[in-house]
């Protein structure tokens, strides 16, 4: 069996070493599990990480500094 070539330099900086724990109630867990099943998502951890980071990224872009104030933009 052939091994896949990997670039150790590229993967070493992205290594996940920090744990993030989140508690949800039974109903919230059921909603998440139903969504993952319906969308055929097999890796809950990856989905949660990508979803949270996507939300933060889009919020930061929307709330980022602009060259003009809101008042000047609405003119």
Contact map, one row per residue, 1 for C-alpha under 8 A:
111000000000000000000000000000000000000000000000000000000000000000000000000
111100000000000000000000000000000000000000000000000000000000000000000000000
111110000000000000000000000000000000000000000000000000000000000000000000000
011111000000000000000000000000000000000000000000000000000000000000000000000
001111100000000000000000000000000000000000000000000000000000000000000000000
000111110000000000000000000000000000000000000000000000000000000000000000000
000011111110000000000000000000000000000000000000000000000000000000000000000
000001111111000000000000000000000000000000000000000000000000000000000000000
000000111111100000000000000000000000000000000000000000000000000000000000000
000000111111110000000000000000000000000000000000000000000000000000000000000
000000111111111000000000000000000000000000000000000000000000000000000000000
000000011111111000000000000000000000000000000000000000000000000000000000000
000000001111111000000000000000000000000000000000000000000000000000000000000
000000000111111100000000000000000000000000000000000000000000000000000000000
000000000011111110000000000000000000000000000000000000000000000000000000000
000000000000011111100000000000000000000000000000000000000000000000000000000
000000000000001111100000000000000000000000000000000000000000000000000000000
000000000000000111110000000000000000000000000000000000000000000000000000000
000000000000000111111000000000000000000000000000000000000000000000000000000
000000000000000001111100000000000000000000000000000000000000000000000000000
000000000000000000111110000000000000000000000000000000000000000000000000000
000000000000000000011111000000000000000000000000000000000000000000000000000
000000000000000000001111100000000000000000000000000000000000000000000000000
000000000000000000000111110110000000000000000000000000000000000000000000000
000000000000000000000011111110000000000000000000000000000000000000000000000
000000000000000000000001111111000000000000000000000000000000000000000000000
000000000000000000000000111111100000000000000000000000000000000000000000000
000000000000000000000001111111110000000000000000000000000000000000000000000
000000000000000000000001111111111000000000000000000000000000000000000000000
000000000000000000000000011111111100000000000000000000000000000000000000000
000000000000000000000000001111111110000000000000000000000000000000000000000
000000000000000000000000000111111111000000000000000000000000000000000000000
000000000000000000000000000011111111100000000000000000000000000000000000000
000000000000000000000000000001111111110000000000000000000000000000000000000
000000000000000000000000000000111111111000000000000000000000000000000000000
000000000000000000000000000000011111111111010000000000000000000000000000000
000000000000000000000000000000001111111111000000000000000000000000000000000
000000000000000000000000000000000111111110000000000000000000000000000000000
000000000000000000000000000000000011111110000000000000000000000000000000000
000000000000000000000000000000000001111111000000000000000000000000000000000
000000000000000000000000000000000001111111110010000000000000000000000000000
000000000000000000000000000000000001100111110000000000000000000000000000000
000000000000000000000000000000000000000011111110000000000000000000000000000
000000000000000000000000000000000001000011111111000000000000000000000000000
000000000000000000000000000000000000000000111111100000000000000000000000000
000000000000000000000000000000000000000000111111110000000000000000000000000
000000000000000000000000000000000000000010111111111000000000000000000000000
000000000000000000000000000000000000000000011111111100000000000000000000000
000000000000000000000000000000000000000000001111111110000000000000000000000
000000000000000000000000000000000000000000000111111111000000000000000000000
000000000000000000000000000000000000000000000011111111100000000000000000000
000000000000000000000000000000000000000000000001111111110000000000000000000
000000000000000000000000000000000000000000000000111111111000000000000000000
000000000000000000000000000000000000000000000000011111111100000000000000000
000000000000000000000000000000000000000000000000001111111110000000000000000
000000000000000000000000000000000000000000000000000111111111000000000000000
000000000000000000000000000000000000000000000000000011111111100000000000000
000000000000000000000000000000000000000000000000000001111111110000000000000
000000000000000000000000000000000000000000000000000000111111111000000000000
000000000000000000000000000000000000000000000000000000011111111100000000000
000000000000000000000000000000000000000000000000000000001111111100000000000
000000000000000000000000000000000000000000000000000000000111111100000000000
000000000000000000000000000000000000000000000000000000000011111110000000000
000000000000000000000000000000000000000000000000000000000001111111000000000
000000000000000000000000000000000000000000000000000000000000001111100000000
000000000000000000000000000000000000000000000000000000000000000111111000000
000000000000000000000000000000000000000000000000000000000000000011111000000
000000000000000000000000000000000000000000000000000000000000000001111101100
000000000000000000000000000000000000000000000000000000000000000001111111100
000000000000000000000000000000000000000000000000000000000000000000011111110
000000000000000000000000000000000000000000000000000000000000000000001111111
000000000000000000000000000000000000000000000000000000000000000000011111111
000000000000000000000000000000000000000000000000000000000000000000011111111
000000000000000000000000000000000000000000000000000000000000000000000111111
000000000000000000000000000000000000000000000000000000000000000000000011111
